[in-house]
Amino acid sequence: MLFGDSNSTHVCCQEQDRLIVCMSTEALADGYSCKGVYVCLLCCVQDMCTAEVTASLLQVEETFSACLARIDALILKPLLQAEPSDQKGKENFKLFLLLNDRFQALWDLTEENYRRLKQKCSTSESFCIQDIYTVWKGDLFLNLYIQYFVTFANYVVVHGFEHATKSKSEAWKHHKTVLKQFLTDFTSETSMSLALYTVLHKPIRDHIEQYILLLTKLNEVLKESSVKDVVTSAIKEYAKLESFISQVLDEACFTKSLWKSLGYKFTDMLCVPERRLLEDSKNLPVSSSMNRSDRILLFDDVLVLIQGNSFQSFDLKLVWVDENCREKSAPGLYGLRIITPEETFLLSAKDPQMKAVWEWKLNQAVRQALNGKRDFPLWGETGEGSKPPSCRFFTYVFRLEGRFKSASYEGEWQWGKPHGKGTLKWRDGRNHVGDFKDGLEHGFGICLVPRQSEDRYDCYKCHWYEGKMRGYGICEYGNDMVYKGYFKDNLRQGFGILEKFSAEHPFKYTGQWENDKKNGYGVWEDKDRGERYIGTWLDDHKHGQGIVVTQSGVCYQRTFQADKMVGSGILLLEDDSVYEGNFTEDLTFVGKGKLSFANGFILEGTFTNKSGQGLQTHGILNTSSEQLEDRITKAQLGLEEFPVEKRWKGIYDQFLEFIHSGCKEETEESFTGFHIQTSKELRKSQEYLFCQRGTEDVSWRREDILEELAQHQGLESLHSYLEKALKSSLHPLGKLLKALTIAFQATYSGIGANRHLLTMAQEEVKYYAKKIWEFYQGLLHLALEQKGQLSAKCVDGDTSDQNARSVVLPLILPCFYPELFMLYMLYHEREDDLYCQGIVDLSLFPDIKLLEFLDVQKHLWPLKDLTLTTNQRRSLIKDKCFLSATECLQKLITTVDPREKLVILQNTYEEIETTVSRVVEKDYKLPMDDLLPLLMYVVSRAKIQHLGAEIHLIRDLMDPTNQGGLYDFLLTALESCYEHIQRMRVRQRENCHVTHSS
């Protein structure tokens, strides 16, 4: 243990303008403060301790106590009565008061030791180590000595004795004569201040030497034992104390000389009692590359560069010494790079030895400043602990021009720059909490920006890259708007969602952003007007082709320019009428146009709308046409105007960036987040990306992802892997799917559920499957490349539609099914209504009557299934025939997967065959002529409400490999049944119409 380190002294903060230096009670724990050892020390040592040593120790304490009494009476008390009136003198006087307190404590302990020894000597009791306070209470002795000399050195540094001897106090003048006589015993022919300096430290240092001599003499007469070990340890500690005092006083005198040589301007600003000069470029020449500094001073807490009448100081806690400096100094000089938060400069020495000394002293000073303790290592050694760490935690206020000017940073540092976790606060109220790298915001962070006109903040919670927002983030604006999406260079860029929740003009925009503005393809929902715009944008305005869907079911497509409709368009009304021409924002027909009614009538001409006169037209009404074709009433919008590959490009671009980066974890933040509902969850998600993952049910670390991809290339294994990945909110493919789901819902849910958008939606879902398959291939390519197993297939980039439709589409369809099936229902609403009416009509028939009505051959009727009860006639029984097949077909609505729906259809067919085989008592393969009537019977009894929507969804999304096979045949048969039931209903309606007419 060295005096002055954490086990001996701690220099604490200034409290009540008094320097408090305290010593830890654990100072000598390794030597003699262990209670376990104390038990052993209770043994009697009278036989080992001679009367000569005891008497000498008693005499030494008596003499020293008398000396302290004279110093107190002749020096301290007179000086205490001479309180100065000037500010500098008052500051020094406070320090002298503290020095006096330290002196009195030391004197009291000496007196206590003296009384203890004298009491023991006057009795016949045997001596124990406990009776020798210098050993038994060695930690207390050492503590008081250290406190005294540290305070004494502080007083020396500020020229305390020089100021004290110049006191004009009457009490001081009265004692001067007596004092001079006393001081001549210590020094002669010298100044009063030097005499005071000497008398207040030399007797005490001499007394410590006497302690060491007496304890050494005592140790010589002791036998080997635990007692001897304790005394030996005490001798070592007192020897270290001697060394400590010598170095402390040398530093104090060195520092005092500096303050004397510097001008008042520097002294007033730099002189602090606790500050010590460690090196001066005048003593050990070194120069600085910064502003050609005249002098360089290394203190124990700051590095000071003086140039002319100004200086710069650098807190050592934020100084890094680069021993591997690559910058070249001037010819013949050896450079040492000094790094601080805002400035970096070279210290140049004339020879390598000078450079080495400065480097060593700087490193030791920095290390001690960081540790908050002083030690005095030998040249070339590091003292206690290692070299200064490159990573530190500190608070600093930036002062130079730049983005951080006047900002306060509290957090982790590395090589002069904020690096790690930290908090940055500006004076204008801005603050940033998060990750930093190389002096810039980098990683996840939360930034608060005050709004100028309101007492509210914009809160950005997102990923930062080299000081700018980049990647996914959430911004909660102070005006009740929230943005969730991607940023680049502090601007909204790529895919994003902006939503306003306030009661006044609420809206939601989902789409592409460029340079902080809505640009490209996007969806705008105006909640006040109850309408949704789907189309292109330019600089925050609707611009180009657009589709507007209203809550009432009206849908139109127009060309927009700066939010204004231009040119003609197509307007699809809720009653199946279609208008082609010009119309206003409130959907009033103006100018030339053509209105096609659902009944086939066509009105073509010029439309006007005069106030109070209503809609007027001049044109021709054509009544010769029949009912409008489906291609008109069910016209599909947006197919040519918005190619599917150009929609939601911003989502795909983020994933491509992730793949191209090699799937680095830090770039995963570029596309993460849309699985997060709140900003609090977002922060947890970001922390997860960089923390050490724990044990989880599913691990999706980058290494795991690439490893599993390479292991699951077989079709069955791949299906299982993709299913798990797409359901996970932590897997990249799962995150991508979530973002696509949000985009799909923003377009087609709620107001967007319009039959004229069905083909757009269907195209999108298929394209999603294709892109996900492509991205899977990209990940697989990377995984195999890293393992050195790259296959030719991967190199060729085989991303066929067949694989996307057969493997990926069934897995992702559940995410889009509610909105997609709603569009199918709306598109086939008229046919399904007609079909349902037909089902209602057929449900009135008992089983036998229905079989007969559908022309099912009688030998195929399962009459044995018609179990009769009392008073029940067979001809009236319903819902008993082909019951198993009916129940099987009803399962069609319980699944969303077209493959599973086709399997259900096949099972229904097999159930029908099984029932027929049981009836005819042999294996029976149904021909088409027999199958259709039987299947129609099962369909009529299954009563599936939206069978048309189900059939067309299966047809549109089924695996292309099933076309022309059994599944295709059965689906065609089901479709024929569906259409036949509709035709039956139409004929019945026509017959009723003829009957009523007649």
Secondary structure, DSSP 8 states (H G I E B T S, - for coil): --TTSTTT-EE---BTTB--EE--TTTTTTTT--HHHHHHHTS--TTTS-HHHHHHHHHHHHHHHHHHHHHIIIIIHHHHT----SHHHHHHHHHHHHHHHHHHHHHHHHHHHHHHHHHHHTS-----GGG-HHHHTHHHHHHHHHHHHHHHHHHHHTTHHHHHHT---HHHHHHHHHHHHHHTTT--SS-HHHHHHHHTTHHHHHHHHHHHHHHHHHHHHS-SSHHHHHHHHHHHHHHHHHHHHHHHHHHHHHHHHHHHHS-HHHHHHH--TT--EEEETTTS--EESSTT-SEEEEESSEEEEEETTEEEEEEGGG-EEETT--S--STT-EEEEEE-SS-EEEEEESSHHHHHHHHHHHHHHHHHHHHT------TT---SS-S--SEEEEEEE--SSSTTTT-EEEEEEETTEEEEEEEEE-TTS-EEEEEEETTEEEEEEEEEEE-SSSS-EEEEEEEEETTEEEEEEEEE-TTSEEEEEEEETTEEEEEEEEEE-SSSS-EEEEEEEETTEEEEEEEEEETTTTEEEEEEEETTEEEEEEEEEETTS-EEEEEEETTEEEEEEEEE-TTS-EEEEEE-TT--EEEEEEEE-TTS-EEEEEEEEETTTEEEEEEEEE----S--HHHHT---STTTS-GGGTTHHHHHHHHHHHHTTS-HHHHTTT--TT--SHHHHHHHHHHHHS-----SS---HHHHHHHHHH--SHHHHHHHHHHHHH-SSSHHHHHHHHHHHHHHHHHSGGG--GGGHHHHHHHHHHHHHHHHHHHHHHHHHHHHHHT---HHHHHT---HHHIIIIIHHHHHHHHHHHHHHHHHHHTHHHHHHHHHHHHHHHTS-HHHHHHHTT--GGG--GGG----TT--GGG--S-TTHHHHHHHHGGGG---HHHHHHHHHHHHHHHHHHHHHHHTS-----HHHHHHHHHHHHHHH--TTHHHHHHHHHHHS-GGGTTSHHHHHHHHHHHHHHHHHHHHHHHHHHHHHHHH-
